Amino acid sequence: MFGNPLAAISAGGVAVNNLAMILGASAVAAGLAMIAGIGPGVGQGYAAGKGAEAVGINPEAGRVSTMVMLLGAAVAETSGILALVVALILLFGNPLVDDVGSVVVIAASAIGAGFSMIAGVGPGIGQGYAAGKGTEAVAKHPDRQSSIVRTMFLGQAVAQTTGIYALIVSLVLMFGNPLTALADGGGEINNLAVILGCSAIGAGLAMIAGIGPGVGQGYAAGKGAEAVGINPKAGRVSTMVMLLGAAVAETSGILALVVALILLFGNPLVVQSGSVVVIAMAAV
């Protein structure tokens, strides 16, 4: 509101020009990206609640429990930080401003990049849950702290993968989007530009599926940490089961990434004939 760098880039006037369309789309995309902050907020709140509960359960282990809670909550913040980075790029170092190609595709690419980062909601919630359960387990079994924390961190790392996939797609849309070179330059809205623009947005929308694996894998990580605390002798087996289950939960995130990459790099809709409206809606 007070120091928007995009406002100074666009030329003044009443008529909507190409640059204004790109900058406007980038502003919307920056806001969309920050929706990812919902996840860390929920997850860290859960971890903090479990931390307070842990201190009540075992005051003698209060310092250790608090430390585990803070470390786990810091990991849960990752998605929010990545979303902030993308938003700042769109606002202060936007590579799309200098891109050559159809303004429709470039503007749509910015919006797709913002949509993609919404996937970070899942890892934020999941990692926060893992942090909370790890904190609780340490309070109940402080002598098993190292094995509990190790399992918690492993699970949190796996839960972050869909957030990383989303970041990759977002960066491709901003810095190396192959779609922008396929359409004619300028602001003309033609059939191909509509198809490519919808494909860019569709790639970002596909990545929102990463919310599910992020939450599910975080739940598995929390239960894994809890299991190690209950029975440390079976800790290695419990961790292996947790990782195998989390790998299966990753499936929908990988499938979403495949669809996004097809839309960006091997889009079959570009060469299809038929109604442009039907083809464009299929991409979204």
N, C-alpha and C positions, 0 to 999 in steps of 0.2 A: 504493500500500500504506500509506504513512505519512500522507498528507495528502489523501485522496480527498474532494473537495468534494461528491460525490454522496451520500455516506453521511450528511452532515448535513442534506440536503434532505428525505430520505424520513422519514416518521414511523416510530417504532419499533413493535415488535409482531411477532407470528408470522404473521398473515394476510397474504397477498400482495394489495396494493392496486394501484390504477391507477398511482399515482406510482412505486411500486416497479418495476412492469413497464417504464415509460418509462426510468427511471434505469438499470435493469439492461441494457436494450437499448442505451442510450447508452454504457455502459461497454464492452460488447462491440464496438460500432461504433468507439469510439476506438482499441481494439486492432487492429481490422481495417484501419483507415485507415493505421496505422503500418507495415503490411506493405509499403507503397510504398517504405519505406526500403531494401529489398533492392536496388532498382535503382541508386540513387546510390552505395551501398556498392560494388557490383560495378564500376560505371562509373568511379568515382573511383580505385578500386584499379588498374584497367587503365591509366588516364591516368598515375597515379603510376609504374607500372612502365615505361611508355613514356618518361616523363620521365627516370628513372634511366638507361634505355638510351640516350636522346638525349645525355645528358651524356658517356657513354662514347664515343659515336660522334664527337662534336665538342665537346671540353672548352672550346674558345674561345667557343662559343655556349651554354655551360651556363647562364649567367644568363638569357639570352633564352628558352631552352627551358623553364627552370623557371617563368618568368613566364607563358608561354603555357599550360603545364600547369596552373598554379594558377588562371588565369582560366577555362580550359575546365572544370576540376573544380568551380569555384564555380557555373558555370551548371548542371552536372549535379546539383547539390544541390537545385535548384528543387523537384523533385517531393517530396523529403523534407520541405522547409519547408512546402509546401502541405498535405501530410498532417498535419504537426504542428499547423498552424493549425486544421484541421478537428477534430483530436482535442482540442485545447484548448477549442474552442468547445463541443464535446459535454460536456466536463468542467466548464468554468467559466462558460460563458455560454449554456447550452443553451436555445434558444428553444422547443424541443418541450415543455418542462416546463409552459409557460403556454398551449400550444396547446389549442384547443377542438375536440373531435371524438372519434372512436372511439379508445380507448387502443390497440387492436390495430393500427390503421393508423399511429398516431403512433410506437409502438414499432418497427414494421416500417420506417417511414421512416428512423429512426435507423440501423438495421442496413443499409438500402439505401445511406445516405450513406457509411457505412464501406466497404462493398463497392466503391462507385464509385471511391474513392481508390486502390484497388489498381492501377488502370491506370497509376499513376505509376511502376511498376516498369520499364515499357518506355522512357519518355523518359530515366530515370536511366541505364539501361544504354547506350542509344543515344548520348546526349550525352557520356557518359564515353568511349565508343569514338572519337567524333569528336575529343574533346580529346586522346586519346592519339595518333591519327594526325596531328593538326595539330602536336603537339609534335615528333613524329618528323620531319615534313616540314620544320619550321623548323630542326631540328638539321642536316639534310642540305643545306638551302638557306636559310641565314640572311639572305641578301640579298633574299629574296622573302617576308619575314616578314609584311608588311602584307597582301598579297593572300591568303596562306595563312590568316591569322587571320580575315580578313573572310569568306572562304568557310566556315571552320569555324563562326563565329558564326551565319551565315545558316542553315546546316544545323541547328545546334543549336536555333535558334528554331523552325524547322519541326517538329523532332522533339518539341517541347514541346506541340504543339497538342492531342494527345489527352489529355494531362494536364490541360490547361485545360478541355477538354470535360467531363472527369470532375469537376473542381472545380465547374463550373457545375451539373451534375446534383446533386452533393452539397449545394450551397447551396440549390438549389430544394427538395430534400427536407427541409432543415432550416428554411428561412425562408419559403418560398412554395409549399408543397406543396398543390396543388389537390385531392388525394385525401382529405385529412383532413376537408374540409367535406362530403364526399358521404355519409359513413356517420354513423349515429346516434351521439351521444356516449355516454360511459360505457365500462364494461369488458366489456359483453356481446359474446360472440363469435357474430355472426350471419353469414349467407351473404355479404352485401355487404361486411362488414368483412374477411372472409377474402380475398375477391377483391381488394379494394383494398390490403390489406396485402401480399399476394403480388406485386401489381403494383409496389408501392414497392420491394420487394426485387429484383424482376426488372429494374427500371430501373437499379439499382446494379450488378447482375450483368452487364447488357449492356455497361456501360462498361469492364469488364475487357478487352474486345476491343482496347482502346487500347494494350495492351502490345505487340502485334505491330507496328503502325505506328511506335510510338516506337523500337523496336529497329531496324527496317528503315530508317527515315529517318536515324537516327543513323549507321548503317553507310554510307548514301549520303553523308552529310556528311563522314565520315572519308575516304572515297575521293575525294570532291571536293577536299578540302584537299590530299590526297596528289597528285592530278592537277595541281593548280595549281603545286605545288612542282616537279613533274617538267618541266612545259612551261608556263611563265608566259605565253607568247605565245598559248596557247590557253586561258588562264585564264577569260576571259569565257564562252567556249563551254562549257568544262567546268562552270562554275558553273550555267549555264543548263540543261544536261543534268541536273545533280544536282537542281536545284529541280523540274524537270519530273517526274523519276522519283520524287522524294519526294512530289509532289502526287498521283501515282497510288497510291503506297503508303498515302496517307491514306484511301483509299476505305472500307476496312472500319471505320475509326474513325468516319467520318461516318455510315455505315449503322447502327452501334451507337448513335450519338447520336439518330438518327431514331427507332429503336425505343424508346429510353428516353423520348423526348419524347412519343411516341404513348401509351405506358403511363401517363404522367403527365397529359397534357392532352387526349388524344382517345381514351381507352381504350374500344375497342369491346366488351371483355369485360363491362363493367358492364351493358350493355343486352341481352346475350345471355341466352337461357334455356337451362336444362339443368342438369346436375349441377354443383353448386358446387365439388366436388373436382376435376372435369375442367377447369373454367374456371380455377381457381386454379393448378393445375399448369401449364396452358398459359402463364400469365403468368410463372411462374418459369422 
